[in-house]
Amino acid sequence: MSVSRRHFVGGIAAAIGALKVGSDVELFAQNRPAGAAPRMATPAPDDWDGYAHLSSNENCWGPPENVMKAMNGAWKYSNRYGYPDGNIVEEIAKHHGVRPENILLTAGSGEVLDVVATTYLLGGKKVLGVEPTYSTVYQHATSIKTTAIKLPLGKDYRQDMNAMIKAANTRASEIGFVYLCNPNNPTGIHVSSAEVKQLLDGVPKGMPVLIDEAYHHFVDAHDYATSVPYVIEGRPVIIARTFSKIAALAGMRCGYAIAPKEMIDQMRPYSMGSINALVKWGAVASLKDAQGQAKIKKMVVDLREKTSAELRGYGYEVLPSQTNFFMVSIGREIQPVIEEFRQRKVLVGRPFPPMTTHMRVSVGTADEMDRFTKAFKDIFPAKAAVRTTAVA
């Protein structure tokens, strides 16, 4: 295949991916729904490191040494097309027990969501999902002149499988695919493996289901499991994964889809293929870093639970999370509160309608979480302690 302008993007991205461009990173991580309040200006470069970055669900400790070494070793390919890429597609396939033909490499899992929407929402088809959730799919649907069927969360903030199955069947002719973020962003609440099976068995035969597993690596609930085996079975299931979270490569942009070959073939024409040389090598190293990722997971869970317990003791309900973020009920509108935290050099999550009296907080370093807790107590009064919500 001849070199095209499209493939040239990959070469440029090798340099861009290594820069700390705050606004771009936040854009990828914090896709904003239409009508959201204006985003606060990104801190000036000199101030950037002085903030506690708890707004975008990143790995605050950054890539480990072995991943940095792998990326630095790939700079020699930055001027080349068709460079050695560490056999990244093959390594991902081997990692999941599938074939390379079941993998579509993308610029973060956000591109997976866009590609799936473009592929399966043609002709005005709609995506079925819940609200709030990670809204990239809904935004992309709007951009291609269609829309979403959004169901509310249950009273326990869980995704209601019965409601999704009912909607999928009663409105089957309108629906292009079902979207399930598991664990859900922004709530952090997971869907059990039994519930996922219930959904897949209950929707009309052949209806595609996109399962976003961006936060898979942080889950330790005993009733959770990845849905990759359904791909191996040949079901019309697409799994979205990313190197942006536990692998700490958010600014480098690498993710992938796992799906049956025929679905990958349908999606591939809509993928840009603009993943840079550095992150391909870094991603391969990351796949082999099980020990390092287990260490990150433990630090995240310990800090999340410590902070959540402190907030509950201060009188504020915290939703039970299985991710590297949590949601706390603050009892008033979040938008002005974001600015109050910002004035204290703490960045917290954007509004997630209709849960606009909840605040999403990413887990940062121990120092960042201490700064967050101090700021929280400056802004909010103490109340009677709330009881811990049990997690399955």
N, C-alpha and C positions, 0 to 999 in steps of 0.2 A: 504493500500500500504506500502511495506517495505521501510525503510529509505535507501536512495541511496547517493552516493558521490555527485550527482548533488544537492540534497536537503541540503547537508551539507554546500554548498556554502552560503546558506542563513544565517547560524549561523555565519560563518566567517565574512560575509559582515556587520553584526551588529556592529562589532568592527571597521572594515575598514571604514565604512560609516561615522563614527564620526571623522575621522582624517582629518586635513587640508592638503591634499596632492595635491599641486598645479598642478603638471604635469598631474595627473589623471583627475582632474576636468576640466582642459583645454582640455584634449583629448576628453572627452565626449562632451564638449560644442563646440569645434572648429574643428570637423572632417575635415581633410584636403584632398583635391583632389590629385590624383596621379600627380606627376610632379611639385607640389607646391615647392616654395623655402623652404630651411631648416628652421625649427622652431628655434627661439632664445631660449637659455637655460632658464629654469625656474629660477626666482630669488631665491637666497639662503634663507632658512627659516628666518634668522635674518632680511633680507631685504624685505620679502614678504609684510608685512603690510605697508611698506613705499611707495609702489606704488599705483597709482590711477588705479584701475582695471576696465578698460573700453573696454575689449576685448571679453568678453564671454556672454554678455546679462544676467547677473545674477541680482538678487535682492540684492543690496548692503547693505541693512539694516538688512538682516538676518531674521531668523524665529522669529515670535513674541513669547511672554512669554508663551501663552497657548500651542503653538506647542512644544516649548522646554520642558515644563512641561510634556506633553504627551509622548514625546520621552524618557525623563529621567525616567519616570515611567515604561517604557518597558525594561529597562536594566535587570530586573529580569528574563526575558525570553531568555536572550542571550545564555544560556546553554541548551536550550530545542528545541526539534522538536515538531511540532504540537501545538505550543503555541497559546493562545488567540491573535487575531490580530485586535481587534476593529471592527470586521465585515467589513473590508475595502471594499471588493467587493460589499457587500450589500449596504453600505453607498454611494459608487460611483454610483451604479445603481439608488438608490433613488434620488440622487442629479440630475440625468439627466432624470428621468422619464422612465427608461428602466428596464429590468429584469437583475438579476445577470448573467444569461446565455449570456447576450450581452456584458459582460465585460471581457477583458483579462488584468490581472495585469502584468506589466513589469518593468524592471530596467530602468526607464526613458522612454520618448517617442522614443528615439533613437532605443531601442529594438523593439518597435512596427514597425518602418520602416524596420529593418532588418528581422523581422519575416514575414512581408507582402511580402518582396522581395523574401525570401526563398520559401514561400508558392506559390506565383503566377508567379514566373519566371522560374519554372522548365521546362526543355526541350528547353532551349534557348530563352524563351520568353523575351521581352524587356519591360522596363518601359518608359512611355511617360511623359515628363515634360518640364520645361523651364530651361534656364541657364542665369544668376546665380539663384540658389535657395539653400536650405539646402541640401547638396550633399551626405548625408549618404546613401540614397537609391541607388544613382548612384555608389558609392564606393562598396556597398554590391553586386550590380549586377555584377560588375567587378570581385569580389572575388568568385562568383559562375559561372564564365566563360560565362557571357552574357554581355549585354551592355544596353545603354539607347538611346532613341530618344530624343534629346534635341532641343527645339525650342527657338529662341531668344526672349527676351522681346521686347515690342513695343517701339517706340520712346519716349513714356511717361514713360517708365520703368514698365509698367503694363503687366500682363500676358494676352496673347491674346487668348480669348476663341474660337473665330472663327478658328484660326490656330490650336488649340488643337483638336477641333471637326473634322476638315478636316483631320488631321493626324491620329486621332483615327479611322476614317472610311476608309481612303485609305490604311492604313497599319494594319488593324484590326487583320489579321492573325498572325502578328508578336508580338502583344502587350499583355502583361500579366496583366498590370494595368496602370492606369493614376495616377500621383502624382501631387497634388496641395497644396502648402504651403500657408496658408491664415490666417493672413497677411504673405507676403513673407519675408523670410530671405535670403539675406541681405538688401533688399530695404526698408522694412517696409511698403510697399504699400499693401492695402487690395484688395480683390476681392469682389464685391458687391453680395448680396444674389441673385439678378436677374441674374448675370453672372454665379454664381454657378449652379442655376437652368438650365440656358441655356446649360452649359456643361453637366450636368447629363442627360438632355433630348436629347442632341445631339450625345453623344457617342453611339456606338452599344449596344443594349440591352444585359444586363448581364455582361458587361465589368466592372470589379472592379475599383473603384475610391478611392484612399487614400487621405484624406484631413487632413493636418497637422495643428492643431489649437493650437500650443504651445504658441502663443502670443495672444490668444483669449481675455484674461482678460484685456488687455490694450486698446482694440478698443473702440472708442466712435463715429465712423462714423455712421450716421443715416441709411445708406443703407447696413450695414453689419448685418449678423446674423450667429449664429452657424448652422452647417449642421446636427446636431444630429437628427432633425425631419425626415430626409431622412432615417436614420437607423430604426426609429420607423415605417416608411412606408414599410420597408422591401426591400428597394433598396440595390444594391450591393455596399454600401458605408461603408468605414472604417474611423473613426475619431481617430486621435492620440492626446492625451492630456498628459500634464506633470505637475509635482509638482516642476519643476526646476526653473521656472521663477517667477511668482508673489508670489508663496508659499515659495520661498527662500530655497528650499531643493535640490539644484543642486548637492551638494556633497554627498547626501544620496541616490540618484538614485531610483526614483519611478515615473512611468507613467502608462498609460493604453490605450487600444484600446476599442472603442465602435463600435459594428458591429452586423449585424444579426447573430443569433445563429449558422447557418450553416457555416458562415465564421469564427466565433470564433473557432468552432470545427475543421475546416481545419487548422487554424493557431496554435492552442494550442500545437501540438506535437513539434513545432519548438521553443517554448518559454522555457527559462531556469528555470523560477520560482524562481529566486534567489534574492528575495527582502527581505531586513533585517527587523527584528522585530521592531526596533526603528522607521524607516520611515513609516511603516504601521500605527502605532499609531499617528505619526506626521501628516500624510496625512489625516487621519480621522478628526483630530482637525482642520486642514487647511480648509477642505470642509465646516466647520461650521463657518469660520471666515470671513464672508462677509464684516463686518464693517472694519476689519483690512486691508483686501485686497483693499477695496475702498479707504482707506487712502493712501496705497502704490501707487495705480493707479494715484491719484491726484498729489502726489509728483513727480512721474515719468513724467507725462504729463507736469506739470508746469516747471520742469527743462529742459525737452526736448525742449519745445517751447521757453523758455528763451535763451537757448544755440543756438538753430537754428536761432532765430532772430538776435542774436549777430553775428553769422557767416555770415548771409546774409547781415547784415549791414557792415561787413568787406569786402564784395564783393564776397562771395562764395556761390554757389547754394547748397541748402540742399533739399533733396527729402522729400516730405510730408509723414511723418511716422505715423503709428497707433500702434507702438510697444514701447518697452523700449530701443530702439536704433534708430539711424538715419544714413543716408549716406550723406556725403558731397563731392562735386566734388572739387578735389584739383589740377587738371590740370597737374599732373605728376605722374609717376609710384609710387605705394604705398609702395613697398617693402623697399626701403631705408628710406622712411618717417617713417615707423614703428620703425626703429632703432633710428631715431632722437627723436621721442617721448620717446622711452625707455630710452635714455640718460637723459631725463628730468623726469624720474620716472613716466611716463604715459604709460600704456599699451593700445593699440588700436587694432582693428580687423585686421585679416589676409587679404591677397588678395582674391578677388572673381572674377576670370576670367569670362567673358571678361571685367568686370568693374574695371580694375586695375588702373584707375586714379580717383577712388572714394575711400573714407575711411569710414568704418563702425565704429561707435562710440556708445558704450553702455552708458546708462544713469546711472551715479553714484550719490554719495552724492553731496550736494551743493559745498562742498570744492573740491571734485574731479573734478566737472565740471569747477570750477574756475581755477584749475590747468591745465586742458585740454585747456581752452580758452587762458590762458597765454602762454602755450607751442605752441599752434597753431599760435599765433601772433608773437612768436619768430621765428618760422620756415617759415611762409608764409608772403609775403608782402600784404599790404592793397590794395584793388581794389575798383572800383565803386560799390556801393551797388546794390544788386539784389532784385527784387520784390518777395514778398511771393507768393508761389504757393498755390492756393486754394485747400482745401480738401473737398470731398463730405461729 
